[in-house]
Amino acid sequence: MKELSRTSLYCAMFIAIGAVAGLLGPSLIYLADLIDASVAEISVVFTARAIGNILGALLAGRMYERWQGHHYIMLMLGIMIVALVLVPFSTSLTMLMVLFFLLGATEVSANAGGNMMMIWLHKEKVGSYVTVLHLCHSAGSMLAPLILVFSGWLGQDYGAGYWLVAIYAVFLPLLLWRQPSPTFEARAQEVVPETKQKATFLAFVTVIFLYVGFEITIAGWISTYAVLSGVEQNAAAILVTWFFVSISIGRLVSVPLLRFITPQQGVNLHLCIAVSGVLVMMLTDASFVLVALWLGLGCSAFFPMVFSYANSIMALNGKRTAFVFVCCGLGALVAPTLTGPIIELFSVDAFPYLLACLISMIALSWYRLSRMTR
């Protein structure tokens, strides 16, 4: 395939992006100890990262229509690498907030750019490619806790894990420089009529907003939830790896599965698994590993399937794709930020009930979108 080099490069980039996204949750207690902050105080780092996501996505919507896509991604990757290197040197909550704001902004800009480049490169055939792209993202997030634990085996603290991710990412801008950027091509005709596109798009991004809040809340807080429930810190950190192992397996399986089922059927299947996983977490004493695996399978291909479905019914240009990631940032802001204060107020037992509320709203929003696009 003549586009194999660019496709492979985007996948390699998404491993780095996923690793950056996966570092915060399992290193949360390390970061709190680094600056002598409480669990409630350190939760504002989620807020800083999510605000960075939102503003980064807003800026990306403009920049990807003015710059060549690869050039802007290279800039974002460069800033990301610098922020990763500086995190272990943080001496205050303010410094951590600034660095995670930059990580949030650059992560979402590269994420939106990678999705756009893949869509523009493969056009109508993009469905499986987007799923593979997000498989690489989840693989990076899966590796992040292992990188942190590996840094401990080397006799270092979790800060060395941030440097290892930066070392991997440093080669990506150089490789992007050698490849031409794909360009957007408008479709001759849309599936959704022009008069219904705005309402349909808003219904789509509502699903995305709620889903991202659900996934980031699990990835960001399940380790802390486990620690507060009495699990040893390294074992709790590995829960995030199990979560993303399951996501990766689910996405890998979904690539051939999409040959036999529609994206709508796939989303319905993922919702059933996620709902049952939350119920297991609420009503049984199942092990944390089993819960992480179950929830990861429910989350696995939900985002790429919904994203591919939306691309099949309406063109996702730079502005629309950027707005999708603005909603991702809002989703990453609201629920994860509220989780810390909720745990402080109602105890750690409130965490499963928060997840139950989120998955219920996702199911209702997806039902509404499905009804609109029949």
C-alpha positions in Angstrom: 0.0 0.0 0.0 1.5 3.3 -1.1 0.2 5.1 2.0 1.7 2.6 4.4 4.5 4.9 5.6 2.2 7.8 6.6 -0.4 5.4 8.2 2.4 3.7 10.2 3.8 7.0 11.3 0.4 8.2 12.6 0.0 4.9 14.5 3.5 5.4 16.0 2.5 9.0 17.0 -0.7 7.7 18.6 1.3 5.4 20.8 3.1 8.4 22.2 -0.1 10.4 22.6 -1.8 7.5 24.4 1.2 7.2 26.7 0.9 10.9 27.6 -2.8 10.5 28.2 -2.2 7.4 30.4 0.5 8.8 32.6 -1.5 11.1 34.9 -3.9 8.6 36.5 -1.3 6.0 37.8 1.1 8.8 38.8 -1.4 10.9 40.6 -0.3 10.0 44.1 3.4 10.4 43.0 2.5 13.9 41.8 0.6 14.7 45.0 3.7 13.6 47.1 6.0 15.5 44.8 4.4 18.8 45.7 2.9 17.8 49.1 -0.8 18.1 48.0 -4.0 16.2 49.1 -6.1 14.0 46.8 -8.7 16.8 46.4 -6.0 19.4 45.6 -4.2 17.3 43.0 -7.5 16.7 41.2 -7.3 20.2 39.8 -4.5 18.9 37.5 -7.3 17.1 35.6 -9.0 20.5 35.3 -5.8 22.1 33.9 -5.3 19.3 31.4 -8.9 19.4 30.3 -8.8 23.2 29.8 -5.7 22.6 27.8 -7.6 20.0 25.7 -10.4 22.5 25.1 -8.3 25.5 24.1 -5.9 23.3 22.2 -8.8 21.9 20.1 -10.2 25.3 19.5 -6.8 26.6 18.2 -6.3 23.4 16.2 -9.5 24.0 14.3 -8.1 27.2 12.9 -4.5 26.2 12.5 -5.1 22.9 10.6 -7.0 25.0 8.0 -4.1 27.5 7.7 -1.0 25.4 8.2 0.0 22.1 6.6 -1.2 19.4 9.0 2.2 17.8 9.6 3.8 21.2 10.4 1.4 22.0 13.2 1.6 18.5 14.6 5.4 18.8 14.8 5.1 22.0 16.8 2.7 20.4 19.2 4.9 17.4 19.7 7.9 19.6 20.4 6.0 21.4 23.2 4.7 18.1 24.5 8.3 16.7 24.8 9.5 19.8 26.7 6.5 19.6 29.2 7.2 15.8 29.8 10.8 16.5 30.6 9.8 19.3 33.1 7.1 17.5 35.1 9.4 15.7 37.6 11.0 19.1 38.4 7.7 20.6 39.6 7.9 22.3 42.9 4.3 23.6 43.2 0.7 22.8 42.2 0.8 25.9 40.0 3.7 24.6 38.0 2.1 21.2 37.6 -1.1 22.8 36.4 0.8 24.8 33.8 2.7 21.7 32.5 -0.5 19.6 32.3 -2.3 22.4 30.6 0.4 22.3 27.9 0.3 18.5 27.8 -3.5 18.6 27.4 -3.3 21.2 24.7 -0.6 19.5 22.7 -2.0 16.0 23.2 -5.5 17.0 21.8 -4.0 19.0 19.0 -1.9 16.0 17.8 -4.8 13.7 18.4 -7.2 15.8 16.3 -4.5 16.2 13.7 -3.8 12.5 13.5 -7.5 11.6 13.1 -7.9 14.3 10.4 -4.8 13.2 8.5 -6.0 9.5 8.6 -9.5 10.5 7.4 -8.2 12.7 4.7 -5.7 10.1 3.6 -8.1 7.1 3.4 -11.4 8.9 2.9 -14.4 6.5 2.7 -12.3 3.5 3.6 -11.1 5.0 6.8 -13.3 3.0 9.2 -10.8 0.2 10.0 -7.8 2.6 9.9 -9.4 4.9 12.6 -9.9 1.8 14.8 -6.3 0.8 14.3 -5.2 4.4 15.1 -7.1 4.3 18.4 -5.8 0.8 19.1 -2.3 2.4 19.0 -3.6 5.1 21.4 -4.9 2.5 23.9 -1.6 0.6 23.5 0.3 3.7 24.5 -2.0 4.3 27.5 -1.6 0.6 28.4 2.1 0.9 28.4 2.2 4.1 30.5 1.8 2.5 33.9 4.3 -0.2 33.0 6.8 2.5 32.1 6.2 4.1 35.5 6.7 0.8 37.3 9.8 0.1 35.1 11.3 3.4 36.2 10.9 2.2 39.8 12.7 -1.0 38.9 15.6 1.1 37.6 15.9 2.7 41.0 14.2 5.9 40.0 10.8 7.4 40.9 7.9 7.8 38.6 9.3 11.0 37.1 11.8 8.9 35.1 8.8 7.4 33.3 7.9 10.8 31.9 11.4 11.1 30.5 11.2 7.7 28.8 8.0 8.7 27.0 9.7 12.0 25.9 12.7 10.1 24.5 10.4 7.9 22.4 8.4 10.9 21.1 11.5 13.0 20.2 11.9 11.1 16.9 8.3 11.7 15.6 8.6 15.3 14.5 11.7 14.4 12.4 9.8 11.6 10.7 6.7 13.8 10.0 9.0 16.4 8.4 9.8 13.9 5.6 6.2 13.2 4.7 3.6 15.4 2.8 0.4 16.3 4.6 -2.9 14.9 3.3 -5.6 17.6 2.3 -9.3 17.8 2.9 -11.6 17.0 -0.1 -15.3 18.0 0.1 -17.9 15.4 -0.8 -20.2 15.8 -3.7 -23.2 14.8 -1.6 -23.9 14.2 2.1 -25.9 11.4 3.6 -27.6 13.7 6.2 -29.5 16.6 4.6 -28.0 20.0 5.1 -31.0 21.1 7.2 -30.5 18.3 9.7 -26.7 18.3 9.9 -26.4 20.8 12.8 -28.7 18.9 15.1 -27.2 15.6 14.1 -23.7 16.8 14.7 -24.7 18.2 18.2 -26.2 14.9 19.1 -23.0 13.2 18.0 -20.7 15.4 20.1 -23.0 15.0 23.1 -22.3 11.2 23.0 -18.6 11.9 22.6 -18.6 14.4 25.5 -20.2 11.9 27.9 -18.2 8.9 26.7 -14.8 10.7 27.2 -15.9 11.7 30.7 -16.6 8.0 31.4 -13.4 6.7 30.0 -11.1 9.4 31.5 -12.8 9.0 34.9 -12.0 5.3 34.9 -8.5 5.7 33.6 -7.7 8.6 35.8 -9.2 7.5 39.1 -9.4 3.6 39.2 -5.8 3.5 40.6 -6.6 6.0 43.3 -9.9 4.3 44.0 -8.0 1.0 44.5 -5.3 2.6 46.7 -8.0 4.2 48.9 -9.7 0.8 49.0 -6.5 -0.8 50.4 -4.6 -2.0 47.3 -0.8 -1.5 47.2 0.3 1.4 45.0 2.1 -0.5 42.3 -0.6 -3.1 42.0 -3.2 -0.2 41.8 -1.1 1.5 39.1 -1.2 -1.7 37.0 -5.0 -1.6 37.0 -4.8 1.2 34.4 -2.7 -1.2 32.3 -5.3 -3.9 32.5 -8.0 -1.4 31.6 -6.1 -0.4 28.4 -5.0 -4.0 27.7 -8.7 -4.8 27.5 -9.4 -1.7 25.4 -6.6 -2.7 23.0 -7.9 -6.3 22.7 -11.4 -5.0 22.0 -10.2 -2.6 19.3 -8.1 -5.4 17.8 -11.1 -7.7 17.6 -13.3 -5.0 16.3 -11.2 -4.5 13.1 -12.4 -7.8 11.6 -15.7 -7.7 13.5 -16.7 -4.6 11.5 -16.8 -6.7 8.4 -19.8 -8.6 9.8 -21.7 -6.0 11.9 -22.6 -2.3 11.5 -21.0 0.4 13.6 -24.4 1.0 15.3 -24.6 -2.7 16.3 -21.0 -2.4 17.6 -21.8 0.6 19.7 -24.9 -1.2 21.2 -22.7 -4.2 22.1 -20.1 -2.0 23.8 -22.8 -0.2 25.8 -24.2 -3.6 27.0 -20.7 -4.6 28.2 -20.0 -1.3 29.9 -23.3 -1.3 31.7 -22.8 -4.8 33.0 -19.3 -3.9 34.0 -20.5 -1.0 36.2 -23.2 -3.3 37.7 -20.5 -5.9 38.6 -18.5 -3.1 40.2 -21.5 -1.9 42.2 -23.1 -5.1 43.3 -20.3 -7.7 43.7 -16.9 -8.1 45.3 -15.2 -8.9 42.0 -11.5 -8.3 41.9 -10.3 -4.9 40.7 -8.4 -6.6 37.8 -11.6 -8.2 36.5 -13.5 -4.9 36.8 -10.8 -3.0 34.9 -10.8 -5.6 32.1 -14.6 -5.7 31.9 -14.9 -1.9 31.7 -12.0 -1.7 29.2 -13.8 -4.1 26.9 -16.9 -2.0 27.1 -15.0 1.2 26.3 -12.7 -0.4 23.7 -14.0 0.5 20.2 -16.8 2.8 21.3 -15.1 6.1 20.3 -13.7 5.0 16.9 -17.0 3.3 16.0 -19.0 6.4 16.8 -16.4 8.6 15.1 -16.4 6.4 11.9 -20.2 6.4 11.9 -20.3 10.2 12.1 -17.8 10.4 9.3 -20.0 8.2 7.1 -23.0 10.4 7.4 -21.3 13.9 7.3 -17.9 15.3 6.3 -15.6 15.9 9.2 -13.5 18.9 8.1 -11.0 20.7 10.3 -13.5 22.8 12.2 -15.9 20.0 12.9 -13.1 17.6 14.0 -11.7 20.3 16.2 -15.1 20.8 17.8 -15.3 17.1 18.5 -12.1 17.3 20.4 -13.4 20.4 22.2 -16.2 18.2 23.5 -13.6 15.6 24.4 -11.8 18.2 26.5 -15.1 19.2 28.2 -15.8 15.5 28.9 -12.3 15.1 30.3 -12.9 18.2 32.4 -16.2 17.7 34.1 -16.5 14.2 35.5 -12.8 13.5 36.4 -12.5 16.9 38.1 -15.7 16.3 40.2 -14.6 12.8 41.1 -12.0 13.9 43.7 -14.4 16.1 45.7 -17.2 13.5 45.4 -14.9 10.9 46.9 -13.8 13.3 49.6 -17.5 14.1 50.4 -19.2 10.7 50.1 -16.2 8.3 50.5 -14.5 6.1 48.0 -17.7 4.0 47.7 -19.3 6.7 45.6 -17.0 6.0 42.6 -19.1 3.1 41.1 -22.3 5.2 41.4 -20.7 8.1 39.5 -19.8 5.6 36.7 -23.3 4.3 36.7 -24.7 7.8 36.2 -22.3 8.5 33.3 -23.0 5.2 31.4 -26.8 5.8 31.7 -26.5 9.2 30.1 -24.3 7.8 27.4 -26.9 5.1 26.5 -29.7 7.7 26.4 -27.7 10.1 24.2 -26.7 7.3 21.8 -30.4 6.2 21.5 -31.3 9.8 20.6 -28.5 10.0 17.9 -29.6 6.6 16.5 -33.2 7.8 16.2 -32.2 11.0 14.4 -30.1 9.1 11.8 -32.5 6.3 10.9 
